[in-house]
Amino acid sequence: MDDCSPDQTKEVAKTFADPRIQYIRNEPNLGHLRNYNKGISLAKGKYVWLISADDRLRRNYTLERYVRVLEDNESVGYAFCPGVGLFEDQETRIINTHGPRDWIKNGRAFLAELLNSNSVVAASGLARKACYERVSYFPTDMPWGGDWFLWCAFALHYDVAYLAEPLVNYRTHQLSMTTFYTTKDPGTCTKDDMLLYWRIKRLADEAGAGAVVQRCRHMIGYRYAHNSLTNVPDSAASLLTVTEAESQIKANAEDATDEKLILARLHACLGDREFWKENFETASHSYRLALHYDPYHSRAWIKLLLSRGRHFGLFFRRIITGARNRVSI
C-alpha cells in the first residue's frame, strides 16, 4: 500500500518476483488510518498483519509461529509479542513484554490489563480478518489511538495469544507518527485516550461485559483526574479544570447513573492525589464528593476514614501499597 509516497516505492516493488505481492498506490494520499482500512478491505487472506515501512520481522520463522497459534486456537482473535527498538539500524531495548512465557488469555481478562495502557506494539499484532469484519476497522477519528482501540475491541469478543520471544523490530526516529504526536500534538493523544475509554465502555455495555464497563468507568475518572490541573512538564495531557472535566463526563455519560458513578471515580482519584501530597483536608473533601455521587463506593469510605487519620492514615496506606507491590512483583 503506497500512500502517495514521493520516493521510488513503485520501482522497488517491481523488483519482487513473487506473484503474491500486489502494489497499490493511493491518489491522493489517504492518511495512515484510511490507508490501513483500504488495505484490510482488499486483503484476501485469513489473517492480516500491518507492517509499516519502517518496521520489520526479526526472525524467518516469525509468521509461522503466529499462524500456528491461531490455527490451533480458533477462539484467539489476535496474537502479539514484545518488540525490540531499532534506532539507526541498531537494536536498543525490548518494548512491552508480558512475561517470559507464551500464553493464551481470556480476551476480557486481558482487556482489563490493556485498559491501563497500550501495551501491544503495533507492528507485533497479527489478527484474523474476521476481527475487522465482525468487530471494527480502524476508527478514522483516532489517529493516535486507533490501534489501541482495536486491540481492546477485539479482546471483547476473542481470546488473545502472546508469544514471549521478541519477533519484531519497532523503529524509532524523528519522522515517525509516534514521535510527531507525542512531541508536536500531545492534545490528540489525550483526546484519543478519552475517546477510547468512552467507546470501549459502550461496546462492553452492548456485549454485556459488566466488569469491563466498571473498569472503563474507573479509568475515565482516573484519566480526567490526571488531566485536571496536572502540573507535569512536557505532559501529554491537555490540562482541564475539574469543572471542565465534570462537564465532559456529563456530556458523554449514558445516563444519570453512569454519570454519577464516573463522577464518583473522578473525585476519588482527585482525593488520592491530594492525600499523597498530604493535603488531608482537601483529600477528605474529594472523598466526600465521591461518596455523594456513589454512597456504595466502599474504597472511598475507607480512604475518607484514613484521610481523617492524617499521618497515621498515610502510614497505613503506605504499608498496604507496599504489600500490594510486593505481591505483584
C-alpha positions in Angstrom: 0.0 0.0 0.0 1.8 3.1 -1.3 0.0 6.1 0.2 1.2 8.6 -2.4 4.8 8.5 -1.4 7.3 10.7 -3.2 10.1 8.1 -3.4 10.8 5.0 -5.6 8.4 2.6 -3.8 6.8 1.6 -7.1 10.2 0.7 -8.7 11.3 -1.2 -5.6 8.0 -3.2 -5.5 8.5 -4.2 -9.1 11.8 -5.9 -8.2 9.9 -8.6 -6.2 9.0 -11.5 -8.5 6.6 -13.2 -6.0 3.1 -13.2 -7.6 1.5 -12.9 -4.2 2.8 -9.3 -3.8 0.4 -6.6 -5.0 1.4 -3.0 -5.4 -1.4 -0.5 -4.8 -0.9 3.3 -4.9 -3.3 5.8 -3.5 -4.0 9.0 -5.3 -4.4 11.3 -3.4 -2.9 10.5 0.0 -5.4 8.9 2.3 -3.6 9.2 5.6 -2.5 6.2 7.6 -5.8 5.1 9.0 -7.8 5.2 5.8 -4.8 3.5 4.1 -4.9 0.7 6.6 -8.6 0.2 6.2 -8.3 0.2 2.4 -5.6 -2.5 2.6 -7.5 -4.6 5.1 -10.7 -4.5 2.9 -8.7 -5.6 -0.1 -6.8 -8.4 1.7 -8.0 -11.9 0.7 -6.2 -13.9 3.3 -7.5 -15.3 6.6 -5.1 -13.2 8.7 -4.0 -9.5 8.5 -0.6 -8.2 9.7 0.1 -4.4 9.3 3.8 -3.8 8.9 4.8 -0.2 8.4 7.6 0.7 6.1 10.0 1.4 9.0 9.4 -1.8 10.9 10.5 -5.4 10.3 10.3 -9.0 11.4 13.3 -10.3 13.3 13.1 -14.0 12.5 12.4 -16.1 9.4 10.0 -18.2 11.4 8.0 -15.3 12.9 5.0 -15.7 10.6 5.0 -19.5 11.0 4.8 -19.2 14.8 2.0 -16.7 14.7 -0.1 -18.7 12.2 0.4 -21.9 14.1 -1.0 -20.5 17.4 -4.1 -19.0 15.6 -4.7 -22.2 13.6 -4.5 -24.3 16.7 -6.8 -22.0 18.8 -10.0 -20.9 17.0 -11.0 -18.7 20.0 -7.9 -16.5 19.6 -8.6 -13.3 17.6 -5.1 -11.9 17.5 -1.5 -12.7 18.7 1.3 -10.3 19.6 4.8 -10.3 21.0 7.3 -7.8 22.5 9.1 -5.6 20.1 12.8 -4.6 20.0 13.5 -1.0 19.4 15.5 -0.1 16.4 17.5 3.2 16.1 19.7 3.8 13.1 19.8 0.1 12.4 20.9 -0.8 15.9 18.7 -2.7 18.2 18.1 -0.9 21.5 15.7 -2.3 24.1 12.8 -4.7 24.4 9.4 -3.0 24.4 6.2 -4.1 26.1 7.0 -7.6 27.4 4.2 -9.5 29.1 6.2 -12.1 30.8 8.8 -14.8 29.9 6.4 -17.5 28.7 3.9 -17.8 25.9 0.2 -17.7 27.0 -3.4 -17.5 25.8 -5.8 -15.4 27.9 -9.4 -14.9 28.0 -9.9 -11.7 26.0 -11.8 -9.8 28.6 -9.3 -10.6 31.3 -6.5 -9.3 29.1 -8.7 -6.2 28.2 -8.7 -5.3 31.9 -4.9 -5.1 31.7 -4.9 -3.4 28.3 -7.1 -0.6 29.5 -4.2 0.7 31.7 -2.1 1.5 28.7 -1.5 0.3 25.1 1.0 -2.5 25.8 0.7 -4.1 22.3 3.4 -3.0 19.9 1.5 -2.1 16.7 3.9 -3.9 14.4 3.6 -7.1 16.5 -0.1 -7.7 16.1 -1.4 -10.4 13.7 -5.2 -10.6 13.7 -7.9 -12.6 11.9 -9.5 -10.7 9.1 -12.8 -11.7 10.8 -11.9 -9.4 13.7 -12.0 -6.4 11.4 -15.1 -7.6 9.6 -17.1 -8.5 12.6 -15.9 -6.0 15.2 -14.4 -2.9 13.7 -12.0 -1.4 11.2 -9.7 1.5 12.3 -11.7 4.5 13.6 -10.6 7.3 11.3 -11.1 10.0 14.0 -8.4 8.4 16.3 -5.1 9.0 14.6 -3.1 8.3 17.7 -5.1 5.6 19.5 -6.7 3.7 16.6 -4.6 0.5 17.1 -5.1 0.5 20.9 -8.9 0.8 20.3 -8.9 -2.2 18.0 -6.8 -4.4 20.4 -9.4 -3.6 23.1 -12.4 -4.1 20.9 -11.2 -7.4 19.5 -10.4 -8.6 23.1 -14.1 -8.1 24.0 -15.0 -10.8 21.6 -11.9 -13.0 21.2 -9.2 -14.6 23.3 -5.6 -13.2 22.9 -2.3 -15.0 22.4 1.1 -13.8 23.5 4.5 -15.0 22.2 7.2 -14.2 24.6 10.0 -14.1 22.1 10.5 -10.6 20.6 9.9 -11.3 17.0 9.5 -7.7 15.5 11.6 -4.6 15.3 9.9 -1.2 16.1 11.9 1.6 14.6 12.2 4.9 16.4 13.1 8.1 14.5 12.2 11.8 14.4 9.7 11.4 11.5 7.6 8.6 13.0 4.0 9.2 13.8 4.6 8.3 17.5 7.3 11.0 17.7 5.1 13.5 16.0 2.0 13.0 18.2 3.8 12.8 21.5 6.0 15.9 20.9 4.1 18.1 18.4 0.4 17.3 19.0 0.0 15.8 22.6 -3.6 17.1 22.7 -4.5 14.5 20.1 -3.0 11.8 22.3 -5.2 12.8 25.3 -8.3 13.2 23.1 -7.9 9.7 21.6 -7.2 8.2 25.1 -10.5 9.5 26.4 -12.4 8.5 23.2 -11.1 5.0 23.6 -12.5 4.6 27.2 -15.9 6.0 26.3 -16.2 3.8 23.2 -14.9 0.6 24.8 -17.4 1.2 27.7 -20.3 1.4 25.2 -19.1 -1.6 23.3 -18.7 -3.5 26.6 -22.2 -2.5 27.7 -23.6 -3.8 24.4 -21.7 -7.1 24.9 -22.9 -7.5 28.4 -19.4 -7.3 29.8 -20.2 -5.6 33.2 -16.7 -5.9 34.6 -15.2 -4.1 31.6 -17.8 -1.4 31.9 -16.8 -0.9 35.6 -13.1 -0.8 34.7 -13.8 1.8 32.0 -15.7 4.0 34.4 -12.7 3.9 36.8 -10.2 4.7 34.0 -12.3 7.6 32.7 -12.4 9.1 36.2 -8.7 8.4 36.7 -7.7 10.0 33.4 -9.8 13.1 33.9 -8.3 13.4 37.4 -4.9 13.1 35.9 -5.6 15.7 33.2 -7.2 18.2 35.6 -4.7 20.8 36.8 -1.8 18.5 36.3 1.5 20.4 36.5 3.8 17.9 34.8 6.4 19.4 32.4 6.1 18.1 28.9 2.9 16.2 29.8 0.8 14.7 27.0 -2.2 15.8 29.0 -4.4 18.7 27.8 -5.0 20.4 31.1 -8.6 20.8 32.3 -10.2 22.4 35.3 -12.2 20.0 37.5 -15.3 21.8 36.3 -14.4 21.2 32.7 -13.8 17.5 33.4 -17.2 17.2 35.2 -18.9 18.9 32.2 -17.3 16.4 29.7 -18.3 13.5 31.9 -21.9 14.7 32.0 -21.9 15.3 28.2 -20.7 11.7 27.4 -22.3 9.6 30.1 -25.0 7.2 29.0 -27.5 8.2 31.7 -27.7 9.7 35.2 -26.5 6.6 36.9 -23.5 6.3 34.6 -22.7 10.0 35.2 -22.8 9.6 39.0 -20.6 6.5 39.0 -18.0 8.2 36.8 -18.0 11.4 38.8 -17.5 9.4 41.9 -14.4 7.8 40.4 -13.1 11.3 39.3 -13.4 12.7 42.8 -12.0 9.6 44.5 -8.9 9.8 42.2 -8.6 13.5 42.9 -8.7 12.6 46.6 -5.9 10.1 46.2 -3.8 12.8 44.5 -4.3 15.2 47.4 -3.8 12.5 50.0 -0.4 11.5 48.8 0.6 15.2 48.8 -0.5 15.2 52.5 -3.3 17.7 51.8 -5.6 15.7 54.0 -8.5 18.2 54.3 -8.7 18.6 50.5 -8.5 14.8 50.1 -11.3 14.4 52.6 -13.5 16.8 50.7 -12.9 14.9 47.4 -13.7 11.6 49.0 -16.9 13.1 50.4 -17.9 14.3 47.0 -17.2 10.8 45.6 -19.5 9.3 48.2 -22.1 11.9 47.4 -22.3 10.6 43.9 -21.8 6.9 44.9 -22.6 6.1 48.5 -21.7 2.4 47.9 -18.1 3.2 46.9 -16.5 1.2 49.6 -12.9 2.2 48.9 -13.9 5.9 49.1 -15.3 5.2 52.6 -12.1 3.6 53.7 -9.9 6.3 52.2 -12.1 9.0 53.8 -11.5 7.4 57.2 -7.8 7.2 56.6 -7.6 10.8 55.4 -9.1 11.8 58.7 -6.4 9.9 60.4 -3.9 12.2 58.6 -0.3 10.9 59.1 -1.4 7.7 60.7 -3.7 7.0 57.7 -0.8 7.9 55.4 1.5 5.4 57.2 -1.2 2.7 57.0 -1.8 3.2 53.2 1.9 3.1 52.5 2.1 -0.3 54.2 -0.9 -1.5 52.2 0.6 -0.1 48.9 4.0 -1.7 49.6 2.4 -5.1 50.3 0.5 -4.9 47.1 3.6 -4.1 45.1 5.5 -7.0 46.7 2.7 -9.4 45.7 2.6 -8.1 42.1 6.3 -8.5 41.8 
